[in-house]
Amino acid sequence: RICSIYSKKQLNLVLPAPCKLQSRCPMSRSSNCSTALKHLPPAQELTSAPYDLKELQAPVLRGLLLSAFISVFESSLGEWIYPLLAKQSGVTQVLQGLRVPEAPLFGPDLSPVTDEIEPFSEQLEAGDFDECDTGGGGGDGGKTAAERSAAVIQRAFERGQLPHGRQLAATHTATVAAAAAAATSMARKQLPHTPTASTGGAPAVKDPGAGPGAGAGAGAGDGDGDGVGLVGSPGASGHAGVGAGGGVPFSPPDPWAFSGGPTVVDFARAYRSGSVTPTEVAERIIRFVEAGEALRPPLSFFVGWAPLEVMAQAEESTRRLRSGTSRSLLEGVPFAIKDVADAMPYGTTAGTTFVAAQRPVTSDAPYVATLRALGAVLLGKTAMHEIGLGITGLNVRAAASALNPHGLGTGPEARKGDGGSGGGGGAGRPVGHCYYPGGSSSGSAAAVAAGLCPIAIGSDGGGSIRIPASFCGLVGLKPSAGRVGGRGVVEVDCTVATMGPLAGCVQDAALLHAVMSLEGPLAAADAQGYRQMPQLPSPWPEALTAPPPAEGGARQPLKGIRIGMYDEWFKHASPSVVEVCRAAVSELQSLGAELVPVVVPELEHLRVAHTVTIVSEMLHNFRERYDSPSLRCDFNPDVRLALSNARFWCPADYLQAQRIRARANVHFRQVLSKVHLIVTPTTPIPAPRIHPQALQGGESNLRQVSRVMRFVVAANMLGLPAISLPVGWVPPEEDLEHQRRQQGQRQRRQVQDRQQQQQQQRGWDPVATGTTAVGAGVTAVGNPSTTAPASAGCHDSAGAFLPVGLQLLGRPLQEATLLRVGAVLEVALKRRFASTLSPPPSPPPSVAGGEAGEAAGGGTPAIARVVARGGTDHRPAVFLNPLTGEMRGL
């Protein structure tokens, strides 16, 4: 508009050629004149709006076709191609078609949503933090920052804020009681005429859903310096000794990892019982990783991997445990870290082939140092999607495309190899179907899901913790903005990302969250010396899940919690996923939570704003390399293509995205003022299957990217905390799509046959006339081009079942509520699934469903209804229990 008012003649300028910036900037586009803009009302005045999230339509590009398109798009022809693609994806309509009245918001708004205090929560004690400086030493006997943070975690164990120590103490108490009962029983056998009397103890009964290593013995905290008591006395917050009615003491339940791997408590219990040592655990993990690299394609969990370094750490932990000088309950417990944060002695690549050479690593990231101070063993740096710009984990350039342990080895390729994924394969054995672990924290999620470690560190700028958690059956927590600091992390996406925990169970996620939050900006002292320490549930929900008193009804530990559901948003997913998630929501209601219908307007605007924000920030941070034609080839094809789109955005577009951020902030805060949480599926589909061509030449699938990110971007743009919880299993979406196509073909054939019979009865022969009875659509039924590709074969009884995640989105800085609700739901699901861990039945011959199937009245696949109630083995196809040596799939 400005360019049209002030012409070259008026400005007395001589321009040799049209300015590229002018052609790209929205201010120069005639379509952006004020008469063409849609003026939005102030966000506070918008009480309702139609659901507007769209399905993005884009071709899938792989291999040579992808490379050719990138070459064309980066040439001058891109100036003509981009406007078409931008309009088709809705970017143009949002960036240049709206007048947004709100001022730009360039960062998260962490102010309280309401005056309501977060219920059932308690801050960690600052302790040494208040007495010492924040440097590497000085004060308090010269403790380092990592040692002071470790001391805070130790006190959390002792006070019962973290339940791990109390659970170890309960194991010891149960073992003592069992021994006493056995001795009493032996005495009665020797004195058969002695009257029966109460022994005051009973043998321990193992929980049917207890995790691996649950029966590994006792001896928790027997004076080895880890601060874990033996008696199980109540902590300062009154977390222990809860009765279940009639004066019977309540034994806290064992934590349960959905994917079947050992938890932190399992490791600590096994080490203190003497059944295994950290050295033996490390040896088993090293053998597993090396065997995984012999597969074709390899597992590729780690990119920074030094077996000798792992063994040295493990041997040191073994010596400390044997000498009674263990550093904490985490002594010898393995962990892994995404290769975007620093950990000695490894370089940090951010998933690239060039960042490590430009950025030397001189120290650990703060939370890595704290975990080391607690005695944990670092396994290595895990694979990730390049610069975090992707939802799959595919990383061809760095040869670091981690595979999802779930479903790995199913399909015809595995059966052609050596009899399937059951084990015994040699080097180069094909693994059959592979599934994406999710990105960008792909390797961290895969390592935890495969059982190698109970906790791992990831980062989340657009669902990069929660998407892998959903695909791999883990708990993934994206903390509030500011909870975890960025020191020791490659700067990639400045205003939307944070580091956070991935774990097998909720209490281990809470432990890692507490460790990571102690050195964050919010925990730093302000001018008055106040520290906003992380909050944890208080009391820990294990007490709330005790059996109800005999005289009372069902226990409702979530009574008073209001959960908002935007139904149109919630059901915008595969019907199999929706049904599993609805079953989990019903479980939350049965536990006392109140479900409140809500509406969140303008989700489509938020989707576009997040895309513009995160890709613009990434291009800014890697501008020097991308601007060089000879250097930009170092990027993966999909990342390079995404960054090339940002070339066409100008400062006005970024400002528009931040105005939409401010507007969405109003919408979500209005909803969260009425409810504690908003519930959605984490991802609308389970883990996608990897196309073999993608592992060779890369893949660009923008429709899949937009679809998978449908529920996750709000937490990143607004700085809200969010957690993904595993709640069930469904067959692969590719199998369901194939079944839907077969069902549609059968239905069309039936319609055609009926119509032909009717016409023949009337004396009309369709064959003789050369026409069809039901139109051109039926003639394609037998066309081979309309059938499913070979990679999407029919689901068989030995095929994959993939995890489903449920997302809870909370108020700013109220992670404790997410952890509390998650812990209660986890125990409820453990009880539901523990008795039904047999493999599910094979699907019926005719199955309909899916997003299209639901709209057509096809309903949900019968197999999904079975899985929604449990009934499947929750362990991945490739799995290691480091405590017992059990290995499968390799």
Secondary structure, 3 states (H helix, E strand, C coil): CHHHHCCHHHHCCCCCCCCHHHHHCHHHCHHHCHHHCEECCCHHHCCCCCCCCCCCCCCCEEHHHHHHHHHHHCCCCHHHHHHHHHHHCCHHHHHHCEECCCCCCCCCCCCCCCCCCCCCEEECCCHHHHCCCCCCCCCHHHCCHHHHHHHHHHHHHHHCCCCHHHHHHHHHHHHHHHHHHHHHHHHHHHCCCCCCCCCCCCCCCCCCCCCCCCCCCCCCCCCCCCCCCCCCCCCCCCCCCCECCCCCECCCCCCCCCCCCCCHHHHHHHHHHCCCCHHHHHHHHHHHHHHHHCCECCCCCEEEECHHHHHHHHHHHHHHHHHCCCCCCCCCCEEEEECCECECCECCCCCCCCHHHHCCCCCCCHHHHHHHHCCCEEEEEECCCHHHCCCCCCCCCCCCCCCCCCCCCECHHHHHHHCCCCCCCCCCCECCECECCCCCCHHHHHHHHCCCCCEEEEEECCCCCHHHHHHHCCEEEECCCCCCCCCCECCCCCCCCEEEEEECCHHHHHHHHHHHHCCCHHHCCCCCCCCCCCEEECCCCCCCCCCCCCCCCCCCCCCCCEEEECHHHHCCCCHHHHHHHHHHHHHHHHCCCEEEECCCCCHHHHHHHHHHHHHHHHHHHCHHHHCCCCCHHHCCHHHHHHHHHHHHCCHHHHHHHHHHHHHHHHHHHHHHCCCCEEEEECCCCCCCECCCCHHHHCEECHHHHHHHCCCCHHHHHHCCCEEEEEEEEECCHHHHHHHHHHHHHHHHHHHHHHHHHHHHHCCCCHHHHCCCCCCHHHHCCCCHHHCCCHHHCCCCCCCCCEEEEEEEEECCCCHHHHHHHHHHHHHHHHHHHHCCCCCCCCCCCCCCCHHHHHHCCCCCCHHHHHHHCCCCCCCCCCEEECCCCEEECC
